[in-house]
Amino acid sequence: MAIVKSKLLKKLHTSYPNFLKRDLEKMVDVILNEIKQALKRGDRVELRNFGVFYPNMQKARISRNPSTGEKVNTPKKTTINWKMSKELLKKLNNER
């Protein structure tokens, strides 16, 4: 099951009932927007005890269409990679 933004906002509102829902939504939007902008600039984003997001540039290459065997030019592109923190890995594996 994936967590969506609306469920995240509901959990935040139940954890912090003194905050208005619209203020919580603005905070989440600001955080997500800052992460997007940092990755767009080519910076890495580290969230302690969670993991690191970092952009990775893939070179332009000639690939092959698997159904026809035809050669296709694939342009260079930026992908986002994520590396899990050791703390999160231990929590997922029920280690202390």
Rosetta constraint file for C-alpha pairs under 8 A:
AtomPair CA 3 CA 7 HARMONIC 6.36 0.50
AtomPair CA 3 CA 8 HARMONIC 6.79 0.50
AtomPair CA 4 CA 8 HARMONIC 6.31 0.50
AtomPair CA 5 CA 9 HARMONIC 6.16 0.50
AtomPair CA 6 CA 10 HARMONIC 6.28 0.50
AtomPair CA 7 CA 11 HARMONIC 6.24 0.50
AtomPair CA 8 CA 12 HARMONIC 6.18 0.50
AtomPair CA 9 CA 13 HARMONIC 6.05 0.50
AtomPair CA 9 CA 21 HARMONIC 7.46 0.50
AtomPair CA 9 CA 24 HARMONIC 6.84 0.50
AtomPair CA 9 CA 25 HARMONIC 6.61 0.50
AtomPair CA 10 CA 14 HARMONIC 6.24 0.50
AtomPair CA 11 CA 15 HARMONIC 6.14 0.50
AtomPair CA 12 CA 16 HARMONIC 5.86 0.50
AtomPair CA 12 CA 24 HARMONIC 7.36 0.50
AtomPair CA 13 CA 17 HARMONIC 5.26 0.50
AtomPair CA 13 CA 19 HARMONIC 7.01 0.50
AtomPair CA 13 CA 20 HARMONIC 7.66 0.50
AtomPair CA 13 CA 21 HARMONIC 6.45 0.50
AtomPair CA 13 CA 24 HARMONIC 7.36 0.50
AtomPair CA 19 CA 23 HARMONIC 6.59 0.50
AtomPair CA 19 CA 24 HARMONIC 6.68 0.50
AtomPair CA 20 CA 24 HARMONIC 6.40 0.50
AtomPair CA 21 CA 25 HARMONIC 6.15 0.50
AtomPair CA 22 CA 26 HARMONIC 6.19 0.50
AtomPair CA 23 CA 27 HARMONIC 6.26 0.50
AtomPair CA 24 CA 28 HARMONIC 6.26 0.50
AtomPair CA 25 CA 29 HARMONIC 6.09 0.50
AtomPair CA 26 CA 30 HARMONIC 6.10 0.50
AtomPair CA 27 CA 31 HARMONIC 6.23 0.50
AtomPair CA 28 CA 32 HARMONIC 6.14 0.50
AtomPair CA 29 CA 33 HARMONIC 5.92 0.50
AtomPair CA 30 CA 34 HARMONIC 6.11 0.50
AtomPair CA 31 CA 35 HARMONIC 6.34 0.50
AtomPair CA 32 CA 36 HARMONIC 6.25 0.50
AtomPair CA 33 CA 37 HARMONIC 6.14 0.50
AtomPair CA 34 CA 38 HARMONIC 6.08 0.50
AtomPair CA 35 CA 39 HARMONIC 6.27 0.50
AtomPair CA 35 CA 45 HARMONIC 6.70 0.50
AtomPair CA 36 CA 40 HARMONIC 6.09 0.50
AtomPair CA 37 CA 41 HARMONIC 6.24 0.50
AtomPair CA 38 CA 42 HARMONIC 6.44 0.50
AtomPair CA 38 CA 43 HARMONIC 5.22 0.50
AtomPair CA 38 CA 44 HARMONIC 6.94 0.50
AtomPair CA 38 CA 45 HARMONIC 7.01 0.50
AtomPair CA 39 CA 43 HARMONIC 5.28 0.50
AtomPair CA 39 CA 44 HARMONIC 6.29 0.50
AtomPair CA 39 CA 45 HARMONIC 7.19 0.50
AtomPair CA 39 CA 53 HARMONIC 7.82 0.50
AtomPair CA 39 CA 54 HARMONIC 6.65 0.50
AtomPair CA 39 CA 55 HARMONIC 6.10 0.50
AtomPair CA 39 CA 80 HARMONIC 7.89 0.50
AtomPair CA 40 CA 55 HARMONIC 7.99 0.50
AtomPair CA 42 CA 54 HARMONIC 7.55 0.50
AtomPair CA 42 CA 55 HARMONIC 5.94 0.50
AtomPair CA 43 CA 54 HARMONIC 6.75 0.50
AtomPair CA 43 CA 55 HARMONIC 7.24 0.50
AtomPair CA 44 CA 52 HARMONIC 6.95 0.50
AtomPair CA 44 CA 53 HARMONIC 5.73 0.50
AtomPair CA 44 CA 54 HARMONIC 4.38 0.50
AtomPair CA 44 CA 55 HARMONIC 6.83 0.50
AtomPair CA 45 CA 52 HARMONIC 5.60 0.50
AtomPair CA 45 CA 53 HARMONIC 5.09 0.50
AtomPair CA 45 CA 54 HARMONIC 6.34 0.50
AtomPair CA 46 CA 51 HARMONIC 6.07 0.50
AtomPair CA 46 CA 52 HARMONIC 4.36 0.50
AtomPair CA 46 CA 53 HARMONIC 6.44 0.50
AtomPair CA 47 CA 51 HARMONIC 5.48 0.50
AtomPair CA 47 CA 52 HARMONIC 6.14 0.50
AtomPair CA 48 CA 85 HARMONIC 7.61 0.50
AtomPair CA 49 CA 85 HARMONIC 5.71 0.50
AtomPair CA 49 CA 86 HARMONIC 7.42 0.50
AtomPair CA 49 CA 87 HARMONIC 5.50 0.50
AtomPair CA 49 CA 88 HARMONIC 6.07 0.50
AtomPair CA 50 CA 84 HARMONIC 6.20 0.50
AtomPair CA 50 CA 85 HARMONIC 5.31 0.50
AtomPair CA 50 CA 87 HARMONIC 7.29 0.50
AtomPair CA 50 CA 88 HARMONIC 5.73 0.50
AtomPair CA 51 CA 82 HARMONIC 6.82 0.50
AtomPair CA 51 CA 83 HARMONIC 5.44 0.50
AtomPair CA 51 CA 84 HARMONIC 4.29 0.50
AtomPair CA 51 CA 85 HARMONIC 4.50 0.50
AtomPair CA 51 CA 88 HARMONIC 7.77 0.50
AtomPair CA 52 CA 82 HARMONIC 5.53 0.50
AtomPair CA 52 CA 83 HARMONIC 5.24 0.50
AtomPair CA 52 CA 84 HARMONIC 6.63 0.50
AtomPair CA 52 CA 85 HARMONIC 7.38 0.50
AtomPair CA 53 CA 80 HARMONIC 6.67 0.50
AtomPair CA 53 CA 81 HARMONIC 5.70 0.50
AtomPair CA 53 CA 82 HARMONIC 4.51 0.50
AtomPair CA 53 CA 83 HARMONIC 6.68 0.50
AtomPair CA 54 CA 80 HARMONIC 5.72 0.50
AtomPair CA 54 CA 81 HARMONIC 5.37 0.50
AtomPair CA 54 CA 82 HARMONIC 6.41 0.50
AtomPair CA 55 CA 78 HARMONIC 6.38 0.50
AtomPair CA 55 CA 79 HARMONIC 5.69 0.50
AtomPair CA 55 CA 80 HARMONIC 4.56 0.50
AtomPair CA 55 CA 81 HARMONIC 6.13 0.50
AtomPair CA 56 CA 78 HARMONIC 5.51 0.50
AtomPair CA 56 CA 79 HARMONIC 5.18 0.50
AtomPair CA 56 CA 80 HARMONIC 5.99 0.50
AtomPair CA 56 CA 81 HARMONIC 6.73 0.50
AtomPair CA 57 CA 76 HARMONIC 7.17 0.50
AtomPair CA 57 CA 77 HARMONIC 5.87 0.50
AtomPair CA 57 CA 78 HARMONIC 4.46 0.50
AtomPair CA 57 CA 79 HARMONIC 6.37 0.50
AtomPair CA 58 CA 76 HARMONIC 5.47 0.50
AtomPair CA 58 CA 77 HARMONIC 5.34 0.50
AtomPair CA 58 CA 78 HARMONIC 6.03 0.50
AtomPair CA 58 CA 79 HARMONIC 7.30 0.50
AtomPair CA 59 CA 75 HARMONIC 7.26 0.50
AtomPair CA 59 CA 76 HARMONIC 4.64 0.50
AtomPair CA 59 CA 77 HARMONIC 6.93 0.50
AtomPair CA 60 CA 73 HARMONIC 7.56 0.50
AtomPair CA 60 CA 74 HARMONIC 5.61 0.50
AtomPair CA 60 CA 75 HARMONIC 4.42 0.50
AtomPair CA 60 CA 76 HARMONIC 4.02 0.50
AtomPair CA 60 CA 77 HARMONIC 7.50 0.50
AtomPair CA 61 CA 73 HARMONIC 6.13 0.50
AtomPair CA 61 CA 74 HARMONIC 5.30 0.50
AtomPair CA 61 CA 75 HARMONIC 6.61 0.50
AtomPair CA 61 CA 76 HARMONIC 7.43 0.50
AtomPair CA 62 CA 71 HARMONIC 6.52 0.50
AtomPair CA 62 CA 72 HARMONIC 5.67 0.50
AtomPair CA 62 CA 73 HARMONIC 4.62 0.50
AtomPair CA 62 CA 74 HARMONIC 5.81 0.50
AtomPair CA 63 CA 71 HARMONIC 5.76 0.50
AtomPair CA 63 CA 72 HARMONIC 5.23 0.50
AtomPair CA 63 CA 73 HARMONIC 6.22 0.50
AtomPair CA 63 CA 74 HARMONIC 6.42 0.50
AtomPair CA 64 CA 69 HARMONIC 5.75 0.50
AtomPair CA 64 CA 70 HARMONIC 5.63 0.50
AtomPair CA 64 CA 71 HARMONIC 4.49 0.50
AtomPair CA 64 CA 72 HARMONIC 5.61 0.50
AtomPair CA 65 CA 69 HARMONIC 5.10 0.50
AtomPair CA 65 CA 70 HARMONIC 5.33 0.50
AtomPair CA 65 CA 71 HARMONIC 6.31 0.50
AtomPair CA 65 CA 72 HARMONIC 6.65 0.50
AtomPair CA 66 CA 70 HARMONIC 7.75 0.50
AtomPair CA 84 CA 88 HARMONIC 6.59 0.50
AtomPair CA 84 CA 89 HARMONIC 6.67 0.50
AtomPair CA 85 CA 89 HARMONIC 6.31 0.50
AtomPair CA 86 CA 90 HARMONIC 6.20 0.50
AtomPair CA 87 CA 91 HARMONIC 6.29 0.50
AtomPair CA 88 CA 92 HARMONIC 6.12 0.50
AtomPair CA 89 CA 93 HARMONIC 6.26 0.50
AtomPair CA 90 CA 94 HARMONIC 6.02 0.50
AtomPair CA 90 CA 95 HARMONIC 4.90 0.50
AtomPair CA 90 CA 96 HARMONIC 6.56 0.50
AtomPair CA 91 CA 95 HARMONIC 5.96 0.50
AtomPair CA 91 CA 96 HARMONIC 7.25 0.50
